[in-house]
Amino acid sequence: MMTADKPALPPATPGAANPAGILIGPNWFASVMGTGILAIAGKLQPIRFPGLELIITSAWLAATLLLIVLLIAATWNWCSRPAALNALLDDPVGIQFFGAPPMAILTVGTATMLVGPQYIGLELAMFIKIGCWLTGTILGFACAVLVTFRLFTRLQVKHDSAFGGWLMPVVPPMVSAAAAAQLIPYIEDALWRHSLLVISYSLFGMSLIASLVIISLIWSRLAHYGSSGGVRVPTLWIVLGPVGQSITAAGGLGIAAVAYDGAALPFAEGLLNIGLFYGLVMWGFMWLWMALAILLTWRAIRRQMGFALTWWSFTFPVGTCVTGTCVLSIMLKLPLFRWIALLLYAVLLCAWLLVFAQTLRGVISGKLLRPPLISPQAVARKE
């Protein structure tokens, strides 16, 4: 008796239309990150304004719902279409965004711990936070290792291929480090508290060193080959992610070390001072890169850059700059940082509204749900 085999997906070429229906890539989880950071950055704001609490609560609920929907939808999509998942794993561009799901989980966990207690109680919020932190940290470390290993051993890239997306797999440990500072005050056992502090600094280090290497490669590519001028350009904003998040982590961990272990840890004060020094130095680089990213983005817009999910790069990285500035304002108590944090939050809110509207439009039209199976290879050039 003969049986008909299930037809396989046809061979795909870079940029070719997706012939096999809906595909939910890991880049969709950037929408969770970009929405959740609205709640986190809003909660840390030193200057309150009317409507802020509504924005914070709405962003937390929206990010939580988005995460649940995407986890279910992506799991079903990848399990029902293993050939499409394999295409993502063989795509040197698409595979980088597998760093987004762990960061989305960590973001929702942090937002829940900051916003959730007044609605669901401290105990449940803490339970969700710990679960999200453990899950996001384990997945994030695995992603950093496995995606990078595949990049080193199998994926074919060109001399001008380095882009902001290469940071996505290695940034999750930095997000874990920043999120851990929130957990330290709630750990009663000193041994566990000190262990978490040490692990957090190790996560900070592994992500920071890898990020600096990749940022150097991006700078080199821009200097030697220029910018593509297309939808890859928004990923330049991802550089601000490890920058802002590292300021948040260094400051937050230093504050936690002094506040809860100052007497037990003789080097706690040193950690706080290092966090402040590092934060101010990196804050300066943040403004340099932000100015360059604005100019390169404006150049791409003038060349008719279209919309893609890469536009979510305008949200989470800017949000980490807000949280980093908020932490510096706590440490220095200067009005300058409070007002700049508020200004950056306004920019973040405007960016989120723009990207959300464009994403909704793309979902309604169906364009964003049927991306190419293999990402088009952007060509960098100088003109």
C-alpha positions as CSV (number, residue, x, y, z in Angstrom):
1,M,0.0,0.0,0.0
2,M,1.5,3.3,-1.0
3,T,1.2,6.4,1.2
4,A,1.7,10.0,0.1
5,D,4.6,11.7,1.9
6,K,4.0,15.0,3.4
7,P,5.4,17.6,1.1
8,A,8.5,19.3,2.3
9,L,9.0,23.0,2.1
10,P,10.5,24.1,-1.2
11,P,14.1,25.3,-1.3
12,A,14.3,28.9,-0.2
13,T,16.5,31.7,-1.4
14,P,17.4,34.7,0.6
15,G,14.6,37.2,0.5
16,A,12.2,34.8,-1.2
17,A,8.5,34.9,-0.2
18,N,7.4,32.3,2.4
19,P,5.2,29.8,0.5
20,A,4.2,27.7,3.4
21,G,2.0,30.0,5.5
22,I,2.5,31.7,8.8
23,L,5.9,31.7,10.5
24,I,6.4,33.1,13.9
25,G,10.1,33.9,14.3
26,P,11.9,34.5,17.7
27,N,12.1,38.2,16.7
28,W,8.5,38.6,17.6
29,F,9.5,38.3,21.3
30,A,11.2,41.7,20.9
31,S,7.7,43.2,21.2
32,V,7.4,41.7,24.7
33,M,10.8,43.2,25.6
34,G,9.8,46.6,24.2
35,T,6.5,46.6,26.0
36,G,7.7,45.3,29.3
37,I,10.5,47.9,29.5
38,L,7.8,50.6,29.5
39,A,6.6,49.3,32.8
40,I,10.1,48.8,34.3
41,A,11.4,52.2,33.2
42,G,8.2,53.9,34.3
43,K,8.4,52.3,37.7
44,L,11.9,53.5,38.2
45,Q,11.1,57.1,37.1
46,P,12.2,59.6,39.8
47,I,9.8,62.2,38.5
48,R,6.2,61.2,38.5
49,F,3.5,62.6,36.2
50,P,-0.2,62.2,35.7
51,G,-1.1,59.0,33.9
52,L,2.2,57.3,34.6
53,E,0.7,54.6,36.7
54,L,-1.8,53.8,34.0
55,I,1.0,53.4,31.5
56,I,3.0,51.2,33.8
57,T,0.1,48.9,34.6
58,S,-1.1,48.7,31.0
59,A,2.4,47.9,29.8
60,W,2.9,45.2,32.4
61,L,-0.4,43.5,31.5
62,A,0.2,43.8,27.8
63,A,3.7,42.4,28.0
64,T,2.5,39.5,30.1
65,L,-0.3,38.7,27.7
66,L,2.0,39.0,24.7
67,L,4.5,36.6,26.3
68,I,1.9,34.0,27.0
69,V,0.4,34.3,23.5
70,L,3.8,34.2,21.7
71,L,5.1,31.2,23.8
72,I,2.0,29.2,22.9
73,A,1.9,30.3,19.2
74,A,5.6,30.0,18.6
75,T,5.8,26.5,20.2
76,W,2.8,25.3,18.1
77,N,4.2,26.9,14.9
78,W,7.7,25.5,15.3
79,C,6.4,22.0,16.3
80,S,4.0,21.9,13.4
81,R,6.5,23.2,10.9
82,P,9.9,21.7,11.8
83,A,11.3,22.5,8.3
84,A,10.6,26.2,8.9
85,L,12.3,26.0,12.3
86,N,15.3,24.3,10.7
87,A,15.4,27.2,8.1
88,L,15.5,29.6,11.0
89,L,18.4,27.7,12.6
90,D,20.3,27.8,9.3
91,D,19.6,31.5,8.8
92,P,22.7,33.5,9.9
93,V,20.4,36.5,10.5
94,G,17.2,34.9,11.9
95,I,19.0,32.6,14.4
96,Q,20.5,35.6,16.3
97,F,17.0,36.6,17.5
98,F,16.6,33.4,19.6
99,G,18.1,35.6,22.3
100,A,14.8,37.5,22.4
101,P,12.6,34.9,24.1
102,P,14.9,34.6,27.2
103,M,15.0,38.4,27.5
104,A,11.3,38.6,27.1
105,I,10.8,36.2,30.0
106,L,13.3,38.1,32.2
107,T,11.6,41.4,31.3
108,V,8.1,40.2,32.3
109,G,9.5,38.7,35.5
110,T,11.1,42.0,36.5
111,A,8.0,44.0,35.5
112,T,5.8,41.6,37.6
113,M,8.0,42.1,40.7
114,L,7.9,45.9,40.3
115,V,4.2,46.3,39.4
116,G,2.5,43.1,40.4
117,P,2.6,43.1,44.2
118,Q,-0.2,45.7,44.5
119,Y,-2.5,43.6,42.2
120,I,-1.5,39.9,42.8
121,G,0.3,40.2,46.1
122,L,4.0,40.0,47.0
123,E,4.2,36.3,47.4
124,L,2.8,35.4,43.9
125,A,4.8,38.2,42.3
126,M,8.0,36.9,43.9
127,F,7.1,33.3,42.8
128,I,6.7,34.5,39.1
129,K,9.9,36.6,39.4
130,I,12.0,33.7,40.6
131,G,10.5,31.4,38.0
132,C,11.1,33.9,35.2
133,W,14.6,34.6,36.4
134,L,15.7,31.0,36.5
135,T,14.1,30.1,33.2
136,G,15.4,33.2,31.4
137,T,18.9,32.8,32.8
138,I,19.2,29.2,31.9
139,L,17.8,29.7,28.4
140,G,19.8,32.9,27.9
141,F,23.1,31.2,28.8
142,A,22.2,28.2,26.5
143,C,21.4,30.6,23.7
144,A,24.6,32.6,24.2
145,V,26.6,29.4,23.9
146,L,24.7,27.4,21.2
147,V,23.9,30.3,18.8
148,T,27.5,31.5,19.0
149,F,28.8,28.0,18.5
150,R,26.7,27.6,15.4
151,L,27.9,30.9,14.1
152,F,31.5,29.8,14.6
153,T,31.1,26.4,13.0
154,R,28.3,26.3,10.4
155,L,26.7,29.6,9.4
156,Q,28.2,31.3,6.4
157,V,28.7,35.1,6.8
158,K,30.3,37.8,4.7
159,H,32.9,40.4,5.6
160,D,30.1,43.0,6.0
161,S,27.7,40.7,7.9
162,A,28.2,42.0,11.4
163,F,25.1,43.8,12.6
164,G,23.3,44.6,15.8
165,G,21.5,41.3,15.9
166,W,24.7,39.5,16.7
167,L,24.3,41.0,20.2
168,M,20.9,39.4,20.8
169,P,22.3,35.9,21.9
170,V,24.9,37.4,24.3
171,V,22.9,40.1,26.0
172,P,20.5,37.8,28.0
173,P,23.1,37.2,30.8
174,M,23.4,41.0,31.3
175,V,19.6,41.2,31.6
176,S,19.8,38.4,34.2
177,A,22.4,40.3,36.1
178,A,20.3,43.5,36.2
179,A,17.2,41.5,37.2
180,A,19.1,39.7,40.0
181,A,19.7,43.0,41.8
182,Q,15.9,43.1,42.4
183,L,16.0,39.6,44.1
184,I,18.9,40.2,46.5
185,P,16.8,42.2,49.1
186,Y,14.3,39.3,49.4
187,I,16.9,36.5,50.1
188,E,17.2,36.1,53.9
189,D,20.0,33.5,53.9
190,A,23.4,35.4,53.7
191,L,25.1,32.5,51.9
192,W,22.5,32.3,49.1
193,R,22.5,36.1,48.9
194,H,26.2,36.3,48.5
195,S,26.2,33.5,46.0
196,L,23.6,35.2,43.8
197,L,25.7,38.4,44.0
198,V,28.8,36.5,42.7
199,I,26.8,34.7,40.0
200,S,25.3,38.0,38.9
201,Y,28.7,39.7,38.4
202,S,29.8,36.6,36.5
203,L,26.8,37.0,34.2
204,F,27.6,40.7,33.9
205,G,31.1,39.9,32.8
206,M,30.4,37.2,30.3
207,S,27.9,39.4,28.5
208,L,30.0,42.6,28.7
209,I,33.1,41.1,27.2
210,A,31.2,39.4,24.4
211,S,29.2,42.6,23.7
212,L,32.4,44.7,23.5
213,V,33.8,42.3,20.9
214,I,30.7,42.4,18.8
215,I,30.3,46.2,19.1
216,S,33.9,46.4,17.8
217,L,33.0,44.3,14.8
218,I,30.0,46.4,14.1
219,W,32.1,49.6,14.3
220,S,34.7,48.0,12.0
221,R,32.0,47.0,9.4
222,L,30.5,50.5,9.4
223,A,34.0,52.0,9.0
224,H,35.1,49.6,6.2
225,Y,31.8,48.9,4.3
226,G,29.3,51.5,5.5
227,S,25.6,51.0,6.3
228,S,23.1,49.0,4.3
229,G,20.5,51.8,4.5
230,G,17.7,49.2,4.8
231,V,15.7,47.4,7.5
232,R,18.9,46.2,9.1
233,V,19.8,49.8,10.2
234,P,17.4,49.8,13.3
235,T,19.4,46.9,14.7
236,L,22.2,49.5,15.3
237,W,20.1,50.6,18.3
238,I,20.6,47.2,19.8
239,V,24.1,48.3,20.8
240,L,22.4,50.6,23.4
241,G,20.9,47.4,25.0
242,P,24.1,46.0,26.6
243,V,25.2,49.6,27.2
244,G,22.1,50.7,29.1
245,Q,21.6,47.3,30.8
246,S,25.2,47.1,32.0
247,I,24.8,50.6,33.6
248,T,21.6,49.3,35.3
249,A,23.3,46.1,36.4
250,A,26.5,47.6,37.7
251,G,24.7,50.3,39.7
252,G,21.9,48.0,40.9
253,L,24.2,45.3,42.1
254,G,26.4,47.8,43.8
255,I,23.5,49.4,45.6
256,A,22.2,46.0,46.7
257,A,25.6,44.9,47.9
258,V,26.0,47.9,50.2
259,A,22.4,48.0,51.4
260,Y,22.1,44.3,52.4
261,D,25.6,43.1,52.8
262,G,27.7,46.2,53.6
263,A,28.7,44.8,57.0
264,A,29.3,41.2,55.8
265,L,31.2,42.0,52.6
266,P,34.3,44.2,53.1
267,F,34.3,44.9,49.3
268,A,30.7,46.0,49.1
269,E,31.5,49.7,49.1
270,G,34.1,49.1,46.4
271,L,31.4,47.4,44.2
272,L,29.2,50.5,44.6
273,N,32.0,52.8,43.6
274,I,33.0,50.7,40.7
275,G,29.3,50.6,39.6
276,L,29.1,54.4,39.7
277,F,32.4,54.9,37.9
278,Y,31.5,52.3,35.2
279,G,28.0,53.8,34.9
280,L,29.2,57.3,34.2
281,V,31.8,56.2,31.7
282,M,29.4,54.0,29.8
283,W,26.7,56.7,30.0
284,G,29.0,58.9,28.0
285,F,29.4,56.2,25.3
286,M,25.7,55.8,25.3
287,W,25.2,59.3,24.0
288,L,27.9,59.0,21.4
289,W,26.3,55.8,20.0
290,M,22.8,57.2,20.2
291,A,23.8,60.2,18.2
292,L,25.4,58.0,15.5
293,A,22.3,55.7,15.5
294,I,20.0,58.7,15.0
295,L,22.0,59.9,12.0
296,L,22.3,56.5,10.4
297,T,18.6,55.9,10.9
298,W,17.7,59.3,9.5
299,R,19.9,58.5,6.5
300,A,18.1,55.2,6.0
301,I,14.6,56.8,6.3
302,R,15.5,59.3,3.6
303,R,16.4,56.4,1.4
304,Q,12.9,54.9,1.9
305,M,13.7,52.3,4.6
306,G,10.6,50.1,5.0
307,F,9.1,48.8,8.2
308,A,10.1,45.4,9.7
309,L,10.1,43.9,13.1
310,T,13.7,45.2,13.5
311,W,12.0,48.5,14.4
312,W,11.4,47.1,17.9
313,S,15.1,47.8,18.3
314,F,14.0,51.4,18.9
315,T,12.2,50.4,22.2
316,F,14.0,48.0,24.5
317,P,17.5,49.4,24.0
318,V,16.3,52.9,24.6
319,G,14.4,51.6,27.7
320,T,17.6,50.2,29.1
321,C,19.1,53.7,28.7
322,V,16.2,55.0,30.8
323,T,16.7,52.5,33.5
324,G,20.5,53.1,33.6
325,T,19.9,56.8,33.9
326,C,17.4,56.2,36.7
327,V,19.9,54.1,38.6
328,L,22.6,56.9,38.2
329,S,20.0,59.4,39.5
330,I,19.6,57.3,42.6
331,M,23.3,57.0,43.1
332,L,24.2,60.7,42.5
333,K,20.9,62.4,43.5
334,L,21.4,65.0,40.8
335,P,18.4,66.7,39.1
336,L,20.2,66.4,35.8
337,F,19.8,62.7,35.7
338,R,16.2,62.8,36.9
339,W,15.1,65.1,34.1
340,I,17.1,63.3,31.4
341,A,15.5,60.0,32.6
342,L,12.1,61.6,32.1
343,L,13.0,62.9,28.7
344,L,14.3,59.5,27.5
345,Y,11.1,57.9,28.8
346,A,9.1,60.3,26.7
347,V,11.2,59.3,23.7
348,L,10.7,55.6,24.6
349,L,6.9,56.0,24.8
350,C,6.7,57.8,21.4
351,A,8.9,55.1,19.8
352,W,6.7,52.4,21.3
353,L,3.5,54.0,20.0
354,L,5.0,54.3,16.5
355,V,6.3,50.7,16.3
356,F,3.2,49.2,17.8
357,A,1.0,51.0,15.3
358,Q,3.2,49.8,12.4
359,T,3.3,46.2,13.8
360,L,-0.5,46.1,14.2
361,R,-0.9,47.3,10.6
362,G,1.5,44.6,9.4
363,V,-0.3,41.9,11.3
364,I,-3.7,43.0,9.9
365,S,-2.3,42.9,6.3
366,G,-0.6,39.6,7.0
367,K,2.7,40.8,5.7
368,L,4.6,40.3,9.0
369,L,3.2,36.8,9.5
370,R,4.7,35.5,6.3
371,P,8.3,36.6,6.3
372,P,11.0,35.1,4.0
373,L,12.2,31.7,5.2
374,I,15.8,33.0,4.8
375,S,16.5,36.6,5.6
376,P,17.8,38.7,2.7
377,Q,21.5,39.5,2.9
378,A,21.8,43.2,3.3
379,V,24.7,44.8,1.4
380,A,26.6,47.6,3.2
381,R,27.8,50.4,1.1
382,K,29.1,54.0,1.3
383,E,27.6,56.8,-0.8
